[in-house]
Amino acid sequence: MRATFGRELKAKKLLEGMLIECFIPMRYELVTYSTGKKVKKLVPAISNLMFVHTTKECIQTIKSTVEYLQYLTKPDDGRRKPITIPDNQMHHFMKVCDTYNDKLVYMTADEIQLKEGTPVQIIGGTFDGVEGTFVKVEKKRKKQVVIQAQGIAAVMITHLDDGYLKVIS
């Protein structure tokens, strides 16, 4: 879903207050205040983006009263339908995002061009068991894996040592 005008944290607090499971990919950012003081702050990694795990009826009721909460949609037979992400795919995406690793690169669907790619599973280490797509990024020598959430967002693991990938079919 989208929470317009940077209100994703406000929407998350509201939904969690209703005992609705939701997730916002977060990352640390160095913020400089007017006093010159620099502080590492946890901020949303992708503006306005949040994932909500509930029934269609429940979210429709909430949406009718919370004007800044909107569906992310995709075209389907000439209509726009809300995007639903499979639980397994969401689990992998969250597992990577929840590490707050500074080597992760967050991308929106528009920034991802994965016409070719080999499905892989990470073996061992922090991301053990996570499935994604192997990609080669221009001017980069190390292996990289993109973990997608149904074409909405992706996170790229930018440093992955040899021997940690297994091709899956």
N, C-alpha and C positions, 0 to 999 in steps of 0.2 A: 504494500500500500504506500501511498504518498501522504505525508503530513506537510501541507503547504507552508511556505514562509519559515522554514527552519523550526517547525513546532513538533518535530519527531519525539524529542524527549518529554515534552508536555503530553503528547498523545500516549506514549509508553506508560507514563505514570498514571494517567487516567485509566487505561486498559488494565494495567496490573492491579489497580484498585478494584476493578470489577472481576478480578481473578482470571483474566484472559491472558494466555501466554503470548508474548511478543518478543521480538528480537531486533536490535539495531546494531549493525556492524560498527564497532568503535575502533579508534586508533589514538595514539598519543601524538600531540602536536605541541610544539614549543610556542607559547604565547608571550608576547612582550607587552607589558602594560605601559601606560604613559609615564610612569615613574622610572621606567628603564628596567624594572624587575622582570626577569624571564622565569616562566613557570611551565613545567610539562603538564598538559591538561588532556584528559580523555574527552574526545569529541566524536560526533558521528563521522564515519569514514566516507559516506556518500550522502550528500545533502538530501533531505526530505524523504529518505527511504526507510521503511520499516516493514518487518514481516509479522503477520498476525496469524495465530493458529486457533481457529474457532469455526463454528458453523456459519453457513451463509446467512441463515436467519438472524443469528446473533449479531454479526457484523453489520447487516443491513439496518437493524434497529439502532445500533450505535451511530452509524453513518447519518441517519436521519436527524440526529440531534447535534452531532459534532461536525460543523461545516468545513473544518480544515482537514478532515480525514477523507481521502479519495482512493478509489480503486486504481491499481495499475492494470491496464487492459491490453488485449491483443485483438487484432482483427480475426473474425471467424464468420464465414458466410455472409459478408457484408455488414455484420454487426460487430460491436466491440464487447468482448467478454472479459470478466475479471480473470487475472492470471492466478492459477493454483500451482504450487510447487510441491512435488512429491516429498513425503516425510524423509526418506532416505537421502535425497539430494540436499534437503535443508539441513539434515544432521551433519553431513560432510562439510557444508559451507560454514555452519556455526562452529564446528570443531576447529577449523583453521582460523576463523576470525577471532575466536575467544582466546587465542594465544597472545594477542596484542604484539606480535612479532614485528619489529621495525623493518624487516625485510619483505613484508607483504606489500603488494601494490594493488589498490582497489581500482576497479574499472566499472563503468556503466556499460549497459548492453551496446550502446553506440560505439564504444571504444574497442569492442571485441570483434575481431575478424578471424574466426576459426573455421574456415572452409575445409581445412585439412587438419588432422590431428589424430593421434593414437590414444585410445582410452588407456589409462594407467592407474595402478594402485600403489600407494606409498607403503613401503615395508620398513618398519623400524622408525625410531626417532619420535619426535613430537607429534608428527602427523600420521602415525601408524594407522593403516587401514583406510585412509582417506582416498577416495577415487576422484579422478579428474582427467584432464586432457593434457598431454605433453605438447608443448609449444616451443618453437625456436623464435626468440626475439632478436631482431637485427642488432648486431654489434655486441651480443652477449655470448659468452662462451659456455656458461654453466647450464645444466638442465633446469627447466622451469615447468611448473605445472599450474594450470588454471583450474580452479574449482568454481563451477557456475551454479547459480540459482535460477534455473529455468529462463535464461536469457534476460533476466532483470539486472543482475549484477554479477560480478565475478571478483575473485581475489586470486592474485598470482603469487605463488611461492617462488621467490626470485633466486634463492640459493638452495640447491638440493644436491648433495654429494652423490658420486657414482655408487651404484649398487643398491640404491634405495627405491628404484622403480621396478614394477612388475607389469608387463603388458597384460591387459585383460581383454576378453572378447565378449 
